[in-house]
Amino acid sequence: MNVLKCWLLGPALLTALSVAGQNLHFKSTAPAWVDGAHSNNYTQIGTPAVDVGVSLASTGSGNFTLGTPKGVSTGLQVAVNFATTSDTKVITITFAQGVQNLSFSLYGIDKNATSQDQVTINGKIGRRISAPTLTPSAYVTQSGNTLTGTSDDPGSAASGVVFSGYVDQVTIVFGCGPAANANPGAQGITIGHLNWAGPLPVELISFSAKPVGNSVQLMWTTAWERNAQQFIVQRSQDLNEFNAIGSLPARGTTEQRQTYTLTDEWPLDGTNYYRLRQVDSDGQVTYSKPVAATSGDTAPALELVENPVDGQEIRAHIRNMAGSRYRLMTLSGHESPVRATIGSDGILRLTLLRPLLPGTYWLCADTANQRLTRPVVIR
């Protein structure tokens, strides 16, 4: 079998179905921001809990003023006196685990006689960029992920920022726009309080498919796990209907890198699409993006799922058996009537149309070029 090996990097592989709302209030969430401090670490925010770090750094010679950075009723206030138009303040917000649907407002972005505020917002999840959706106020214009003041803001206008996917780090670069004077002077913005849907339970580093003989080996690696219960590997031929082909228990909660492998012994004909269904201990479910494996093996194959067989159905794994005719024969050569169907899981199902005496029978599969036979024991 030849398999097209696919890698998808970064925890954005996983998308959540349901998470709880969280929020961080810069002034009241413990430990509260100390006026004038350049960083703060908020621990165990929300349920499930996530640690959040906030820090401010400078480029150039601009100084903080008015006792800022400090927590105020609307968020984290940052007032500065930029000496040149190249001065910036960089605010970095880091989540210990990726969070979903992060949103906040930016207040005070504007332009006056000497200064022009310009704010650029970037996000990432692992090594992958996560772009925000911006809603500029009436005093702001937008270009990509940058907001630039156009007129004097009375102080209450808010520009919205939303990351619809996952992020584990956001940077906000506050500086001067092209219309600012050479010595812009006093400027300031406020970063609104943070709201998000919940932390990502697992950071998935990689997920791949590769050939091992006539099978496909699935391998995935996590950077860390939080309250993770299990991984279920699902397979599809059309990217619409996925069926589980196996599962492995997760490690629960760990900060160590973990690697898992699971083998699909009977891949479907043609292209197989695989994805991970990760189940958290509180019932939260996340899915990875799919990876594809394309089979180049053309040899017909037939193998019973179980033998002996109880009940009214015989099941078998098949491969490269398109257009085959299936029959159930007695040892003396008489045909017993059956109805053959092949499900989306690739399993051949033979439904017995009349009761059979216990004993040994032959399952016969006639392909275009050969006949495959397998003994079946009916209890």
C-alpha positions in Angstrom: 0.0 0.0 0.0 1.2 3.5 -0.9 0.0 6.1 1.5 0.1 9.9 1.1 1.5 11.1 4.4 0.0 14.3 5.8 1.1 16.4 8.7 -0.9 19.3 10.3 1.0 21.3 12.9 -0.3 23.4 15.7 -3.1 23.1 18.3 -5.6 24.7 15.9 -6.1 21.2 14.8 -8.7 20.8 17.5 -12.1 22.6 17.4 -14.4 22.5 20.4 -18.2 21.8 20.4 -19.0 23.3 23.8 -17.0 25.2 26.4 -17.9 27.4 29.4 -17.6 31.2 29.5 -14.6 32.8 31.2 -13.4 36.4 31.9 -10.5 38.3 33.3 -11.1 41.7 35.0 -7.7 43.6 35.1 -8.7 45.5 38.3 -10.7 43.0 40.3 -9.4 39.5 39.3 -6.9 38.3 41.8 -4.1 39.1 42.1 -5.2 42.6 41.0 -2.9 44.7 38.8 -0.5 46.8 40.9 -0.5 50.4 39.6 2.7 51.0 37.6 3.6 47.3 37.3 4.8 46.1 33.9 3.4 42.6 34.3 1.0 40.4 36.2 0.2 36.7 36.4 -3.4 35.6 36.9 -3.7 32.0 38.0 -6.5 29.5 37.6 -9.0 31.7 35.9 -12.4 30.2 35.1 -13.6 26.6 35.0 -11.8 24.7 33.5 -9.0 26.9 34.9 -6.2 28.5 32.9 -3.3 30.7 33.9 -3.0 34.1 32.1 0.2 36.2 32.0 0.2 39.9 30.9 3.4 41.9 30.3 4.3 45.2 28.8 7.6 46.1 27.0 8.9 49.2 25.3 10.8 50.1 22.1 12.3 53.5 22.0 12.3 56.1 24.7 8.6 56.7 25.4 7.8 56.7 29.2 4.6 55.5 30.9 2.7 58.3 32.6 -0.2 58.8 35.0 0.8 55.9 37.2 0.1 53.4 34.4 -0.1 50.6 33.5 -3.0 50.2 35.9 -6.3 48.4 36.2 -9.3 50.7 35.8 -13.1 50.1 35.6 -12.9 49.5 31.8 -9.7 47.5 31.6 -5.9 48.0 31.6 -5.0 51.7 31.1 -1.8 52.5 29.3 -0.7 56.2 29.1 2.6 57.2 27.5 4.6 60.1 26.4 6.1 59.1 23.1 9.3 61.1 22.3 9.5 59.9 18.6 7.1 58.4 16.2 9.0 55.1 16.3 8.4 54.5 20.0 6.0 51.7 20.8 4.6 49.8 23.8 4.0 46.1 23.3 1.4 44.4 25.5 1.6 40.5 25.4 -1.2 38.3 26.8 -0.2 34.7 27.2 -2.6 31.8 28.0 -1.1 28.6 29.5 -3.5 26.7 27.3 -5.1 27.9 24.1 -8.5 29.5 24.6 -11.5 29.9 22.2 -13.4 33.0 21.2 -11.3 35.5 23.0 -12.8 39.0 22.8 -12.0 42.4 24.3 -12.4 46.1 23.4 -9.8 48.8 22.8 -10.7 52.3 24.1 -9.2 55.7 23.3 -7.7 55.1 19.9 -7.8 58.5 18.2 -6.0 61.5 16.6 -5.4 65.0 17.9 -3.3 68.0 16.9 0.1 66.4 17.7 -0.5 62.6 18.0 -2.1 59.8 16.2 -2.7 56.4 17.9 -2.0 53.3 15.9 -2.6 49.8 17.4 -1.8 46.4 15.7 -3.2 43.2 17.1 -1.7 39.8 16.5 -2.6 36.4 17.8 -1.2 32.9 17.5 -1.9 29.3 18.6 1.3 27.3 18.9 3.2 28.2 15.7 0.1 29.1 13.7 -1.1 32.6 13.2 -4.7 33.3 14.5 -6.1 36.5 12.9 -8.6 38.7 14.8 -11.8 40.2 13.6 -11.9 43.9 14.3 -14.8 46.3 14.6 -13.4 49.9 14.5 -15.1 52.7 16.3 -16.2 55.9 14.6 -12.8 57.5 15.3 -10.7 54.8 13.8 -9.9 53.3 10.4 -8.8 49.7 9.9 -6.2 48.2 7.6 -5.7 44.5 8.1 -5.1 43.9 11.8 -4.2 47.6 12.4 -6.4 50.3 13.8 -5.4 54.0 13.3 -7.0 57.0 14.9 -8.7 59.5 12.6 -10.2 62.1 14.9 -10.5 63.0 18.6 -12.2 60.4 20.7 -14.1 61.7 23.7 -12.8 58.6 25.6 -15.8 56.2 25.5 -15.6 54.8 22.0 -14.7 51.2 21.8 -13.2 49.2 18.9 -13.9 45.4 19.2 -11.5 42.6 18.9 -12.6 38.9 18.5 -10.5 35.8 17.9 -13.1 33.3 16.7 -10.7 30.3 16.8 -8.1 29.4 19.4 -5.3 31.6 20.7 -2.6 31.1 23.3 -0.9 34.4 22.8 -2.0 37.9 21.8 0.3 40.9 21.2 -0.9 44.5 21.0 1.5 47.0 19.6 0.7 50.6 20.6 2.5 53.3 18.6 2.1 56.3 16.4 0.3 56.7 13.1 1.8 58.4 10.0 0.1 61.7 10.8 1.8 62.1 14.2 4.2 65.0 14.9 7.9 64.2 15.2 7.5 64.5 19.0 4.0 63.2 19.5 3.7 63.8 23.3 1.0 62.3 25.6 -1.1 59.4 24.3 -3.1 56.6 25.8 -5.4 53.6 25.2 -7.2 51.2 27.4 -7.3 47.4 26.8 -10.7 46.2 27.8 -11.3 43.2 30.1 -10.9 39.8 28.5 -13.6 37.3 27.8 -13.2 33.8 26.3 -15.1 30.5 25.9 -12.7 28.2 27.7 -9.2 26.6 27.4 -8.3 24.0 24.9 -8.1 20.6 26.7 -5.2 19.3 24.5 -2.5 20.9 22.5 -2.0 18.6 19.4 1.4 19.1 17.9 1.0 16.7 15.0 -1.3 14.1 13.4 -0.1 11.8 10.6 -0.9 8.8 8.5 1.8 6.5 7.1 2.0 3.0 5.5 2.8 -0.2 7.4 2.4 -3.0 5.0 -1.3 -3.2 3.9 -2.4 -1.1 6.9 -2.3 2.6 7.8 -0.7 3.7 11.0 -2.1 6.8 12.7 0.3 8.7 15.0 -0.3 11.9 17.0 1.6 13.8 19.6 0.3 16.2 22.3 2.4 18.9 24.0 0.2 18.8 27.1 -3.2 17.5 28.2 -5.7 18.8 30.7 -8.5 16.5 32.0 -8.3 14.5 28.7 -10.2 11.2 28.8 -9.7 9.5 25.4 -8.9 9.8 21.7 -11.2 8.2 19.2 -9.9 7.7 15.6 -12.5 8.2 13.0 -12.4 7.4 9.3 -14.3 8.6 6.2 -14.2 8.3 2.4 -16.1 11.5 1.7 -15.3 13.8 4.6 -19.0 13.8 5.5 -19.7 10.6 7.4 -17.0 9.5 9.9 -17.0 6.1 11.7 -14.9 5.1 14.7 -12.2 2.5 13.9 -10.5 2.5 17.4 -9.7 4.4 20.5 -7.0 5.0 23.1 -7.2 6.4 26.6 -5.6 9.8 27.1 -3.1 10.6 29.8 -5.5 12.8 31.8 -3.6 15.8 32.9 0.1 16.1 32.0 2.5 18.8 31.0 4.7 16.2 29.3 4.7 15.5 25.6 2.8 12.3 24.7 2.8 10.2 21.6 0.0 7.8 20.5 -0.2 5.3 17.7 -3.2 3.3 16.3 -3.3 1.1 13.2 -6.1 0.8 10.7 -5.7 -2.8 9.7 -8.4 -2.6 7.0 -8.4 0.9 5.3 -11.1 1.5 2.7 -10.4 1.4 -1.0 -9.0 4.6 -2.4 -8.5 7.7 -0.3 -9.2 7.4 3.5 -9.7 10.5 5.6 -8.9 10.3 9.3 -9.6 12.6 12.2 -9.3 12.5 16.0 -12.3 12.9 18.3 -10.9 13.9 21.7 -13.2 13.5 24.7 -12.6 15.5 27.9 -13.4 14.2 31.3 -16.3 16.7 31.6 -17.8 15.7 28.3 -16.3 18.4 26.1 -15.5 17.1 22.6 -13.0 18.4 20.2 -12.1 17.3 16.6 -8.8 17.5 14.7 -8.5 18.5 11.1 -8.5 15.4 8.9 -5.4 13.8 7.3 -5.6 11.7 4.1 -4.1 8.3 3.2 -4.4 7.0 -0.4 -4.1 3.3 -0.9 -2.2 2.0 -3.9 -2.7 -1.7 -3.0 -4.8 -3.5 -5.6 -4.9 -7.1 -4.3 -8.4 -8.3 -3.2 -8.7 -9.2 0.5 -11.4 -10.8 2.6 -11.3 -11.6 6.3 -14.1 -12.4 8.8 -14.6 -10.0 11.6 -15.6 -12.8 13.9 -15.7 -16.6 13.6 -17.7 -18.6 14.8 -20.8 -16.5 14.1 -23.9 -16.2 16.3 -27.2 -14.7 15.1 -28.3 -13.8 11.6 -25.4 -11.8 10.3 -21.9 -12.5 9.0 -19.4 -9.6 8.9 -16.2 -9.4 7.0 -13.4 -6.9 6.3 -12.9 -6.4 2.5 -10.5 -4.5 0.4 -10.4 -4.0 -3.4 -13.6 -6.1 -3.8 -15.7 -3.6 -5.8 -18.3 -5.4 -8.0 -17.8 -8.8 -6.3 -20.5 -11.3 -5.8 -20.9 -12.8 -2.4 -22.4 -16.2 -1.6 -22.7 -18.6 1.3 -22.3 -22.2 0.4 -22.8 -25.5 2.3 -20.0 -28.0 2.3 -22.0 -30.0 -0.2 -22.1 -27.1 -2.6 -25.7 -25.8 -2.0 -26.1 -22.0 -1.9 -27.9 -20.5 1.2 -29.7 -17.2 0.5 -28.1 -14.1 1.9 -28.4 -10.3 1.4 -25.0 -8.5 1.0 -24.5 -4.9 2.0 -21.4 -2.8 2.5 -21.6 0.0 5.1 -19.8 3.3 5.2 -17.4 1.7 7.6 -16.3 -0.6 4.8 -17.6 -3.8 6.5 -19.4 -6.4 4.4 -22.5 -7.6 6.1 -24.3 -10.8 4.9 -27.8 -11.1 6.4 -29.1 -14.7 6.5 -32.5 -14.9 4.8 -33.4 -18.1 6.5 -32.3 -20.0 9.6 -29.3 -22.3 9.1 -28.3 -25.4 11.0 -25.2 -25.1 13.1 -22.1 -26.2 11.2 -19.4 -25.1 8.8 -20.1 -23.1 5.6 -18.1 -21.4 2.9 -18.2 -17.6 2.3 -17.4 -17.2 -1.4 -16.4 -13.9 -3.0 -16.2 -13.8 -6.8 -14.1 -10.9 -8.1 -13.4 -10.1 -11.8 -10.3 -12.3 -11.8 -10.5 -14.8 -8.9 -12.6 -16.4 -6.2 -11.8 -15.9 -2.5 -13.3 -18.4 0.0 -13.3 -18.4 3.8 -14.8 -21.1 6.2 -17.6 -19.8 8.4 -18.8 -21.6 11.5 -22.4 -21.0 12.4 -23.3 -21.8 16.0 
